[in-house]
Amino acid sequence: MQPARIASGRPLLQDLKRQRGQALIYGIFMLISSLVGLFFLFNTGQLVSEKTKLVNTADAVAYSAGVMHARALNFDAYNNRALIANEVLVAQMVSLSSWAQYATMHLEEVPNQFPECQNYYGAAAGALLNYDPIYAAMCYIISYPENPIVAAAKQIGDVVPQVAEAAVYAVETNKGAIKAAQLWLHSADNFTRARAEVMQQVADRNYVGDGAVTVQTIAATGNGASSDSFKNFVARFEGDERNRIAEVAAKAAASDKFVDSRKWTSKALVPLASGVCLGKKNSVKRRGGTSLVGLDQWKSEDTESAWQWRKKSGFTLSCEERESEIAWGEQRDVAHGPEENASGAKLGGSPRDNPKAHRRASSNAWTNYTGMPAFYDLSPAAQAEDDPRLRFTVRLIRAGTSVRTSDGTSTVPASPRLNRFSSNLAGGVMSAMATSEVYFERPWFNQGDDSYTTGVTTYQVTRNQSLPDTAPETRELGSLFNPYWHVRLAANNSADVAAQQAGQKSVMVR
């Protein structure tokens, strides 16, 4: 039987043998193409991974710097509140000394001013014409011979001013420590160096064993920022610029009613029954209070006077109220330097209501006081902003030779023929930008039930509940007197990105 033949006349099996191995050439070509694609896929993946890691690291660095900014601002706020608390304590000590001096004199002078106080029936009769029953009872107790309570009160009254003066010394020492801490934070670039170290440490921790990364700071612009620099965002106020803390300290001290106004009037129960002053009531007025005079003096005064109605001298049928001083006390705490004029101080109404006793009140001033402290607050430019915010932008740079690509630090060997990949990074580096923003926001109600009052309406608000819809919107402006500074990441300003792209020949991956 003859083998099968094709049209050419050659056996089919022989033709099949001649075609073997031709597909190998195509396979080799596809293998080389796949290897080249694999190299590009590997390198592209490495670039994407590097980009993601660099962006995340930039966010972490910017946020860490923002946390430092927020903590520094809150640190200043706590220090300012501590300084104010110390000023309030000085005001209280001055008030206590003045009160003690007045009380000691009062114990000694009341029996002389009102002889009727030396017996019960006289005191009761005096209560009808000169003072009320409470003052009459006190008057009688004070005038009781060899009263041990009165003796002890006099001894305490002599010691209190000395103890109060010593307390002011301790206060001034504490104020000095607080101011030194603030100076350390803001002086000699301590904060700037510490921030740079922290940012570099955060960046290095993200690249342990994976090459180096460089951290740079960028001057942020626009986008509601008050300043790009912590130094420019905060300013020191001293000398005549201390009015802001003086105002806060005076209001804080006035919240203590004993410091602000020690006022009491004892009026007779029965009006005068004869003479031109018919129907008028005699009284005893006790006035006192503490005021901040200027920026470097606390002054406290306590006076008590008997006011009795008498006919005016001369040929007249009118009467007038005449003052008879009973007791007084005064204490001043003055910083070194000329004493400021205290003629405008209210002193709880003592100069106005007991003028004669006020003129007789005098004392030696304490000189251990340093005056209103210099303090740190938002700079004038930041205070001018409706919503002051501190923006801070960082730029991380990673050299192209450190990137894990085949033309970088990858262990995949480079081949001039197969591996034709080149990262082609502009300037030979990869970079990323990130911005943190520190802002002021007080949480409304986060300490339990509370209330919000406007006008005559009070809104009761419970924990984790927002303000009622009928309550007006109120927002506290940022300052360094309340520690409510927070941090968040913010979008990069387009002007900053454009400026960096124009000034630096590198790829901005974010």
C-alpha positions as CSV (number, residue, x, y, z in Angstrom):
1,M,0.0,0.0,0.0
2,Q,1.4,3.4,-1.0
3,P,1.9,6.2,1.6
4,A,-0.5,9.2,1.4
5,R,0.8,12.0,-0.8
6,I,-0.2,15.6,-1.1
7,A,-0.4,17.6,-4.3
8,S,3.4,18.2,-4.3
9,G,3.9,14.5,-4.3
10,R,5.9,14.4,-1.0
11,P,4.7,12.4,2.0
12,L,2.6,14.3,4.6
13,L,4.7,13.2,7.5
14,Q,7.8,14.6,5.9
15,D,6.2,18.0,5.5
16,L,5.2,18.0,9.2
17,K,8.8,17.4,10.3
18,R,10.0,20.4,8.2
19,Q,7.5,22.8,10.2
20,R,8.6,21.8,13.8
21,G,10.3,24.7,16.0
22,Q,8.8,27.7,14.3
23,A,6.4,28.5,17.3
24,L,9.5,28.7,19.5
25,I,10.5,31.9,17.9
26,Y,7.1,33.5,18.6
27,G,7.3,32.1,22.2
28,I,10.7,33.7,22.9
29,F,9.4,37.0,21.5
30,M,6.4,36.9,23.9
31,L,8.5,35.9,26.8
32,I,10.8,38.8,26.3
33,S,7.8,41.1,26.0
34,S,6.3,39.7,29.2
35,L,9.6,40.2,31.1
36,V,9.8,43.8,29.9
37,G,6.1,44.3,31.0
38,L,6.9,42.6,34.3
39,F,9.7,45.1,35.0
40,F,7.5,48.0,34.2
41,L,4.6,46.5,36.3
42,F,7.0,46.0,39.2
43,N,8.5,49.5,39.0
44,T,5.1,51.1,38.6
45,G,3.8,49.3,41.6
46,Q,6.8,50.4,43.6
47,L,6.3,54.0,42.6
48,V,2.6,53.8,43.6
49,S,3.6,52.3,47.0
50,E,6.2,54.9,47.5
51,K,3.8,57.6,46.7
52,T,1.2,56.3,49.2
53,K,3.7,55.9,51.9
54,L,5.2,59.3,51.4
55,V,1.8,61.0,51.4
56,N,0.8,59.1,54.6
57,T,4.1,60.0,56.2
58,A,3.6,63.7,55.3
59,D,0.2,63.6,56.9
60,A,1.6,62.1,60.1
61,V,4.4,64.7,60.2
62,A,2.1,67.6,59.6
63,Y,-0.4,66.3,62.2
64,S,2.4,65.8,64.8
65,A,3.5,69.4,64.3
66,G,-0.1,70.6,64.6
67,V,-0.5,68.6,67.9
68,M,2.6,70.4,69.2
69,H,1.1,73.8,68.2
70,A,-2.2,73.0,69.9
71,R,-0.5,71.8,73.0
72,A,1.8,74.9,73.1
73,L,-1.2,77.2,72.8
74,N,-3.1,75.3,75.5
75,F,0.0,75.4,77.6
76,D,0.0,79.2,77.3
77,A,-3.7,79.3,78.1
78,Y,-3.3,77.2,81.3
79,N,-0.3,79.4,82.3
80,N,-2.3,82.6,81.7
81,R,-5.2,81.2,83.8
82,A,-2.7,80.3,86.5
83,L,-1.3,83.8,86.4
84,I,-4.8,85.2,86.8
85,A,-5.5,82.9,89.7
86,N,-2.4,84.2,91.4
87,E,-3.6,87.8,90.9
88,V,-6.9,86.9,92.4
89,L,-5.1,85.5,95.4
90,V,-3.2,88.7,95.8
91,A,-6.4,90.6,95.7
92,Q,-7.9,88.3,98.3
93,M,-4.8,88.8,100.6
94,V,-5.0,92.5,100.2
95,S,-8.7,92.4,101.1
96,L,-8.1,90.2,104.1
97,S,-5.4,92.5,105.5
98,S,-7.6,95.6,105.1
99,W,-10.5,93.8,106.7
100,A,-8.4,92.7,109.6
101,Q,-7.1,96.2,110.2
102,Y,-10.7,97.6,110.1
103,A,-12.0,94.8,112.3
104,T,-9.4,95.4,115.0
105,M,-10.1,99.1,115.1
106,H,-13.8,98.4,115.1
107,L,-13.6,96.3,118.2
108,E,-11.8,99.1,120.0
109,E,-13.8,102.1,118.8
110,V,-17.4,101.0,118.8
111,P,-17.7,101.3,122.7
112,N,-16.3,104.8,122.4
113,Q,-18.6,105.8,119.5
114,F,-21.7,104.4,121.2
115,P,-21.5,104.5,125.0
116,E,-24.9,102.9,125.2
117,C,-23.4,99.7,123.8
118,Q,-21.8,99.1,127.3
119,N,-25.2,97.8,128.7
120,Y,-27.9,95.7,127.2
121,Y,-30.7,98.2,127.7
122,G,-28.7,101.0,126.3
123,A,-27.9,99.0,123.2
124,A,-31.6,98.1,122.8
125,A,-32.5,101.8,123.1
126,G,-29.7,102.7,120.6
127,A,-31.1,100.2,118.1
128,L,-34.2,102.2,117.9
129,L,-32.5,105.5,117.1
130,N,-29.1,104.6,115.5
131,Y,-29.0,101.0,114.3
132,D,-30.9,97.8,113.9
133,P,-31.1,94.9,116.4
134,I,-28.3,92.9,114.8
135,Y,-25.9,95.7,115.1
136,A,-27.1,96.3,118.7
137,A,-26.4,92.7,119.7
138,M,-22.9,93.0,118.1
139,C,-22.4,96.3,119.8
140,Y,-23.3,94.9,123.2
141,I,-21.0,91.8,122.8
142,I,-18.1,93.9,121.7
143,S,-18.5,96.2,124.7
144,Y,-18.7,93.3,127.3
145,P,-15.7,93.7,129.7
146,E,-12.9,91.3,129.3
147,N,-14.6,89.3,126.6
148,P,-12.3,86.4,125.6
149,I,-13.8,86.3,122.1
150,V,-13.0,89.9,121.5
151,A,-9.4,89.5,122.8
152,A,-8.8,86.5,120.6
153,A,-10.3,88.4,117.6
154,K,-7.9,91.3,118.2
155,Q,-4.9,89.0,118.3
156,I,-6.0,87.4,115.1
157,G,-6.5,90.8,113.5
158,D,-2.9,91.7,114.3
159,V,-1.5,88.5,112.8
160,V,-3.6,88.4,109.6
161,P,-1.8,91.2,107.7
162,Q,1.6,89.5,108.3
163,V,0.3,86.1,107.1
164,A,-1.3,87.8,104.1
165,E,1.9,89.5,103.2
166,A,3.8,86.3,103.4
167,A,1.3,84.6,101.2
168,V,1.9,87.3,98.5
169,Y,5.6,86.5,98.6
170,A,4.7,82.9,97.8
171,V,2.4,84.0,95.0
172,E,5.1,86.1,93.4
173,T,7.5,83.1,93.5
174,N,4.9,81.0,91.8
175,K,4.3,83.7,89.2
176,G,8.0,83.8,88.5
177,A,8.1,80.0,87.8
178,I,5.1,80.3,85.4
179,K,6.6,83.2,83.5
180,A,10.0,81.3,83.3
181,A,8.2,78.3,81.7
182,Q,6.6,80.5,79.1
183,L,9.8,82.2,78.3
184,W,11.6,78.9,77.8
185,L,8.9,77.8,75.4
186,H,9.0,81.0,73.3
187,S,12.7,82.0,73.7
188,A,15.9,81.0,71.9
189,D,14.0,78.8,69.3
190,N,13.4,76.1,71.8
191,F,10.0,75.2,70.4
192,T,11.2,75.4,66.8
193,R,14.0,73.0,67.4
194,A,11.8,70.6,69.4
195,R,9.2,70.6,66.6
196,A,11.8,69.9,64.0
197,E,13.2,67.0,66.0
198,V,9.7,65.5,66.5
199,M,8.8,65.8,62.8
200,Q,12.0,64.2,61.7
201,Q,11.5,61.4,64.2
202,V,8.0,60.7,63.0
203,A,9.2,60.6,59.4
204,D,12.2,58.3,60.3
205,R,9.9,55.9,62.1
206,N,7.9,55.5,58.9
207,Y,11.0,54.7,57.0
208,V,12.9,52.4,59.3
209,G,15.4,50.4,57.3
210,D,14.1,52.0,54.1
211,G,16.4,54.9,53.4
212,A,16.2,58.5,54.4
213,V,13.5,61.1,54.1
214,T,13.9,64.9,54.5
215,V,11.4,67.1,56.2
216,Q,11.0,70.8,55.2
217,T,8.7,73.5,56.4
218,I,6.8,75.7,53.9
219,A,5.4,79.1,54.5
220,A,1.7,78.6,54.1
221,T,-0.3,81.4,52.6
222,G,-4.0,82.5,52.4
223,N,-6.9,80.2,53.0
224,G,-7.9,82.0,56.2
225,A,-4.6,81.5,57.9
226,S,-3.5,84.1,60.4
227,S,0.1,83.1,60.1
228,D,2.3,80.3,58.8
229,S,4.6,80.5,61.9
230,F,4.0,79.7,65.5
231,K,6.2,82.6,66.4
232,N,4.1,85.1,64.4
233,F,0.8,83.6,65.6
234,V,1.7,84.3,69.3
235,A,3.1,87.5,70.8
236,R,4.4,88.6,74.2
237,F,2.6,91.5,75.8
238,E,4.5,93.5,78.5
239,G,4.8,97.0,79.8
240,D,1.8,99.1,78.9
241,E,0.5,96.2,76.7
242,R,-0.7,94.3,79.8
243,N,-4.2,95.8,79.8
244,R,-5.8,92.6,78.5
245,I,-4.7,90.4,81.3
246,A,-5.3,93.2,83.8
247,E,-8.9,93.4,82.7
248,V,-9.4,89.6,83.0
249,A,-7.7,89.6,86.4
250,A,-9.9,92.4,87.7
251,K,-13.1,90.7,86.6
252,A,-12.0,87.4,88.0
253,A,-11.2,89.0,91.4
254,A,-14.6,90.8,91.3
255,S,-16.3,87.4,91.1
256,D,-15.4,87.0,94.7
257,K,-18.0,89.1,96.5
258,F,-15.8,89.6,99.5
259,V,-13.1,91.2,97.3
260,D,-15.5,93.2,95.1
261,S,-17.8,94.8,97.6
262,R,-18.2,94.5,101.4
263,K,-21.3,96.6,101.8
264,W,-23.7,96.7,104.7
265,T,-26.0,99.4,106.1
266,S,-27.6,99.2,109.6
267,K,-30.5,101.6,109.7
268,A,-32.5,102.7,112.8
269,L,-35.9,101.1,113.4
270,V,-37.6,104.3,114.6
271,P,-37.2,107.6,112.8
272,L,-36.6,110.8,114.6
273,A,-39.7,112.1,116.3
274,S,-38.9,115.8,116.8
275,G,-37.0,118.7,115.4
276,V,-36.4,119.8,111.9
277,C,-35.2,116.3,111.0
278,L,-38.5,114.7,111.8
279,G,-39.0,111.4,110.2
280,K,-35.3,110.9,109.2
281,K,-33.5,107.7,110.2
282,N,-30.0,107.5,111.5
283,S,-27.7,104.7,110.2
284,V,-24.4,103.0,110.3
285,K,-22.8,102.5,106.9
286,R,-20.1,99.9,106.4
287,R,-18.3,100.0,103.0
288,G,-15.3,98.3,101.6
289,G,-13.9,96.7,98.5
290,T,-10.7,96.0,96.5
291,S,-9.8,97.5,93.1
292,L,-7.0,97.1,90.7
293,V,-5.3,100.5,90.2
294,G,-3.6,100.8,86.9
295,L,-1.4,97.8,86.1
296,D,0.8,97.6,89.2
297,Q,-1.3,98.1,92.3
298,W,-4.0,96.4,94.2
299,K,-5.8,98.6,96.8
300,S,-8.3,97.6,99.4
301,E,-10.2,99.7,101.9
302,D,-12.8,99.2,104.6
303,T,-14.6,101.9,106.4
304,E,-17.5,102.3,108.8
305,S,-19.2,105.5,109.8
306,A,-22.2,106.6,111.8
307,W,-24.6,108.8,109.9
308,Q,-26.9,110.9,112.0
309,W,-29.3,113.6,111.0
310,R,-28.7,117.0,112.6
311,K,-30.0,120.5,112.1
312,K,-27.8,122.6,109.9
313,S,-25.9,125.4,111.6
314,G,-27.1,128.9,111.3
315,F,-30.6,130.3,110.9
316,T,-32.2,127.5,108.9
317,L,-34.9,125.0,109.4
318,S,-33.3,122.3,107.2
319,C,-31.2,119.4,108.4
320,E,-28.3,117.4,107.1
321,E,-26.7,113.9,107.6
322,R,-23.4,114.1,109.3
323,E,-20.7,111.4,109.3
324,S,-18.8,110.2,112.4
325,E,-16.0,107.9,111.6
326,I,-16.0,104.6,113.6
327,A,-13.3,102.4,112.0
328,W,-11.2,102.0,108.9
329,G,-8.6,99.9,107.4
330,E,-6.5,100.0,104.2
331,Q,-4.0,97.8,102.4
332,R,-2.1,98.5,99.2
333,D,0.2,96.1,97.3
334,V,2.4,98.2,95.0
335,A,4.9,97.1,92.5
336,H,8.3,98.8,92.5
337,G,8.0,102.2,90.9
338,P,5.8,105.3,91.3
339,E,2.5,104.6,92.9
340,E,-0.4,105.2,90.6
341,N,-3.3,107.6,91.3
342,A,-6.1,105.7,93.0
343,S,-8.6,108.5,93.2
344,G,-10.8,106.8,90.7
345,A,-10.9,103.4,92.4
346,K,-14.4,102.4,93.6
347,L,-13.2,100.4,96.6
348,G,-16.7,99.1,97.2
349,G,-18.2,102.6,97.5
350,S,-16.1,103.6,100.5
351,P,-14.8,106.9,99.1
352,R,-18.3,107.9,98.0
353,D,-20.4,106.8,101.0
354,N,-17.9,107.3,103.8
355,P,-15.7,110.2,102.6
356,K,-14.4,111.3,106.0
357,A,-13.4,107.7,107.0
358,H,-11.9,107.2,103.6
359,R,-9.6,110.2,104.0
360,R,-8.4,108.8,107.3
361,A,-7.7,105.4,106.0
362,S,-4.0,104.8,105.2
363,S,-1.4,102.1,105.6
364,N,2.1,101.2,104.6
365,A,2.1,99.6,101.2
366,W,3.5,96.1,100.6
367,T,6.4,96.2,98.1
368,N,6.7,92.5,97.4
369,Y,4.3,92.8,94.4
370,T,5.6,92.8,90.8
371,G,2.5,94.0,89.1
372,M,0.5,92.5,86.3
373,P,2.7,89.9,84.7
374,A,3.8,89.9,81.1
375,F,1.9,87.2,79.2
376,Y,1.6,85.6,75.8
377,D,-1.6,85.9,73.7
378,L,-2.5,85.8,70.0
379,S,-0.6,88.4,68.0
380,P,-2.5,91.5,66.9
381,A,-2.7,90.1,63.4
382,A,-4.3,86.9,64.7
383,Q,-6.7,88.7,67.0
384,A,-7.9,90.7,64.0
385,E,-9.1,87.5,62.4
386,D,-12.7,86.5,63.0
387,D,-11.6,82.8,63.2
388,P,-7.9,82.7,63.9
389,R,-6.2,79.6,62.8
390,L,-2.6,78.4,62.7
391,R,-1.8,76.6,59.4
392,F,1.5,74.8,59.1
393,T,2.6,73.1,55.9
394,V,5.4,70.5,55.5
395,R,7.1,69.0,52.5
396,L,8.8,65.6,52.6
397,I,11.5,64.8,50.1
398,R,12.7,61.3,49.2
399,A,15.7,60.9,46.9
400,G,15.0,58.8,43.8
401,T,18.0,56.6,44.6
402,S,16.1,55.5,47.8
403,V,12.9,54.5,46.0
404,R,12.5,50.7,45.8
405,T,12.4,50.5,42.0
406,S,14.8,48.6,39.8
407,D,16.8,51.8,39.1
408,G,16.8,52.6,42.8
409,T,17.3,50.3,45.8
410,S,15.4,47.3,44.6
411,T,17.3,44.0,44.7
412,V,16.0,43.2,41.2
413,P,19.1,43.6,39.0
414,A,19.1,46.2,36.3
415,S,19.6,45.2,32.8
416,P,20.5,47.7,30.0
417,R,18.6,45.6,27.5
418,L,15.6,44.1,29.4
419,N,15.2,46.8,32.1
420,R,14.8,50.0,30.2
421,F,12.6,51.5,33.0
422,S,13.6,54.9,34.4
423,S,11.7,56.7,37.2
424,N,12.5,59.9,35.5
425,L,11.8,61.9,38.7
426,A,12.2,65.6,38.1
427,G,15.2,66.7,40.1
428,G,15.8,63.1,41.0
429,V,13.4,63.3,44.0
430,M,9.9,62.5,45.0
431,S,8.0,64.8,47.3
432,A,4.7,65.3,49.2
433,M,3.0,68.2,50.9
434,A,0.6,68.1,53.9
435,T,-1.0,70.9,56.0
436,S,-2.2,70.9,59.6
437,E,-4.5,73.5,61.0
438,V,-4.9,74.5,64.7
439,Y,-8.3,76.1,65.5
440,F,-10.2,77.2,68.5
441,E,-13.5,75.6,69.5
442,R,-15.1,75.4,72.9
443,P,-17.4,72.3,73.4
444,W,-20.7,73.7,74.5
445,F,-22.0,71.1,77.0
446,N,-19.7,68.1,77.7
447,Q,-19.6,68.1,81.5
448,G,-23.1,67.1,82.3
449,D,-26.4,69.0,82.5
450,D,-26.1,72.8,82.0
451,S,-28.2,75.7,81.1
452,Y,-27.9,78.5,78.6
453,T,-29.4,81.9,79.3
454,T,-30.2,84.7,76.9
455,G,-32.2,87.7,78.1
456,V,-34.9,86.4,80.3
457,T,-35.0,82.9,78.7
458,T,-33.1,79.9,80.1
459,Y,-32.6,76.9,77.9
460,Q,-31.9,73.6,79.8
461,V,-29.5,71.4,77.9
462,T,-28.4,67.9,79.0
463,R,-25.2,66.0,78.2
464,N,-24.6,65.3,74.5
465,Q,-27.5,67.4,73.5
466,S,-27.1,70.4,71.2
467,L,-28.5,73.9,71.7
468,P,-32.2,74.3,71.1
469,D,-33.2,75.6,67.7
470,T,-34.6,78.7,69.4
471,A,-31.3,79.6,71.1
472,P,-29.1,82.1,69.3
473,E,-25.8,81.0,67.8
474,T,-22.9,82.1,70.0
475,R,-19.3,81.4,69.3
476,E,-16.4,82.2,71.6
477,L,-13.5,83.9,69.9
478,G,-10.1,82.3,70.1
479,S,-7.6,83.5,72.7
480,L,-4.9,82.2,75.0
481,F,-7.1,82.4,78.1
482,N,-9.0,79.2,77.5
483,P,-7.4,75.9,76.5
484,Y,-9.7,74.8,73.7
485,W,-7.3,74.6,70.8
486,H,-7.6,71.6,68.5
487,V,-5.8,70.3,65.5
488,R,-6.9,68.7,62.2
489,L,-5.4,68.1,58.7
490,A,-6.4,70.6,56.1
491,A,-6.2,70.7,52.3
492,N,-3.1,72.1,50.8
493,N,-3.4,75.6,49.6
494,S,-3.3,75.7,45.8
495,A,-1.0,78.7,45.9
496,D,1.5,76.8,48.1
497,V,1.5,73.8,45.8
498,A,2.0,76.0,42.7
499,A,4.8,77.9,44.4
500,Q,6.6,74.7,45.3
501,Q,6.1,73.2,41.8
502,A,7.5,76.4,40.3
503,G,10.4,76.7,42.7
504,Q,11.4,73.0,43.0
505,K,12.0,70.8,40.0
506,S,10.5,67.7,41.6
507,V,7.4,65.7,41.3
508,M,4.7,66.8,43.7
509,V,2.8,63.7,44.3
510,R,0.1,65.4,46.4
